[in-house]
Amino acid sequence: MSFDVQIVIDSSAPHDLADWWAEVLGWQVEAQDESFIRRMVETGAAAESDTTEHEGALVWKVGAAIGSPDAGRPRLLFQAVPEPKTVKNRLHLDVRVGADRREAEVARLLGLGATELWRGSQGPFEWVTMADPEGNEFCVT
């Protein structure tokens, strides 16, 4: 038996972080069905406090997801959590762009609000460890 997976990233501002990562990866933020959300609130299945406005649309407050235009890639779900990030990630994403594009991509990501943390290498492999606007580490390889 085979299973699909999604990667869940804790966030204090999940909709903003989903927008940021969608820009970074060239993916799309998944649309949320406003009429479904309104029906859930109207019927009492959800509270108005479960919703928020983002970019002029009614969305679930708890999270936002992005997906790749290419089939077979895992979905990224950004979920709201009350506590801030305090320690190094135990899991991180590698954004694989290739050695010839790495420096240009690092510069682009810095312009989008990423922070460069350190550079590493092992044998012929090199990477740049960065952090997204909420401090989640990722590597550009």
C-alpha positions in Angstrom: 0.0 0.0 0.0 1.3 3.5 -0.9 0.4 6.8 0.7 0.4 10.4 -0.3 2.1 12.9 2.1 1.9 16.6 2.7 4.5 18.6 4.5 3.1 20.7 7.3 4.9 23.9 8.5 3.9 25.6 11.7 3.4 29.3 11.3 2.2 32.4 13.2 0.9 33.9 9.9 0.1 30.9 7.6 -1.5 32.8 4.8 1.4 35.2 4.5 3.9 32.4 4.7 2.0 30.3 2.1 2.2 33.4 -0.3 5.9 33.7 0.4 6.7 30.0 -0.3 4.4 30.0 -3.4 6.5 32.9 -4.8 9.8 31.1 -3.9 8.8 27.8 -5.5 6.7 29.1 -8.4 3.7 27.1 -7.0 0.1 28.2 -6.4 -1.7 29.0 -3.2 -4.7 26.7 -3.1 -8.0 28.6 -3.3 -10.4 28.2 -0.4 -14.1 27.9 -1.2 -15.7 31.0 0.3 -19.3 29.8 -0.2 -18.4 26.6 1.7 -16.9 28.5 4.5 -19.9 30.8 4.7 -22.3 27.8 4.8 -20.2 26.2 7.6 -20.5 29.4 9.6 -24.2 29.9 8.8 -25.1 26.4 9.9 -23.1 26.6 13.1 -20.6 23.9 11.9 -17.9 26.6 12.3 -17.6 29.9 14.1 -17.0 33.3 12.5 -13.8 33.3 14.6 -12.5 30.3 12.6 -12.3 32.6 9.6 -10.2 35.6 8.5 -9.8 37.8 5.4 -6.6 37.4 3.3 -6.0 39.3 0.1 -9.7 40.3 0.1 -11.0 36.7 0.4 -12.6 34.8 3.2 -10.4 32.0 4.3 -10.0 29.5 7.2 -7.9 31.2 9.9 -6.0 28.0 10.7 -4.1 27.5 7.5 -3.3 27.8 3.9 -1.7 25.3 1.4 0.3 25.5 -1.7 0.7 23.0 -4.5 3.0 22.4 -7.4 1.8 22.7 -11.0 3.6 19.4 -11.5 1.8 16.3 -10.4 3.4 14.0 -7.8 5.0 16.7 -5.6 3.9 16.9 -2.0 1.5 19.7 -0.9 2.8 22.2 1.6 0.3 23.1 4.3 1.0 26.1 6.6 -0.8 25.8 9.9 -1.3 28.4 12.6 0.3 27.7 15.9 0.4 30.0 18.9 4.0 29.6 19.8 7.0 31.1 17.9 9.8 29.0 16.4 12.5 28.7 19.0 15.0 26.0 18.0 16.5 24.6 14.8 14.2 22.6 12.5 14.5 18.8 12.7 13.2 18.7 9.1 13.8 21.2 6.4 13.2 21.7 2.7 16.0 21.7 0.1 15.3 24.0 -2.9 17.3 22.3 -5.6 18.3 24.8 -8.3 21.7 23.5 -9.4 25.2 24.9 -8.9 24.9 27.2 -11.9 21.8 29.0 -10.5 22.5 28.8 -6.7 23.9 32.3 -6.2 21.3 34.0 -8.3 18.6 32.1 -6.4 20.1 33.1 -3.1 20.1 36.7 -4.1 16.4 36.5 -5.3 15.4 34.9 -2.0 17.2 37.5 0.0 15.3 40.1 -1.9 12.0 38.3 -1.0 12.9 38.4 2.7 14.9 35.3 3.4 17.9 35.4 5.6 21.2 33.7 4.8 22.4 31.6 7.8 25.5 29.7 6.7 27.1 27.9 3.8 28.1 24.3 3.7 29.8 21.8 1.6 30.6 18.1 1.6 32.8 16.7 -1.2 31.5 18.1 -4.5 28.2 19.3 -2.9 27.6 22.8 -1.8 24.5 24.5 -0.3 23.4 27.7 1.4 21.2 27.4 4.5 18.7 30.1 4.7 15.6 31.0 6.8 12.2 32.1 5.6 10.5 35.2 7.1 9.4 33.1 10.2 12.8 31.6 10.8 12.2 28.1 9.3 15.5 26.8 7.9 15.8 25.6 4.3 18.7 25.0 1.9 19.4 26.1 -1.6 21.3 23.4 -3.4 
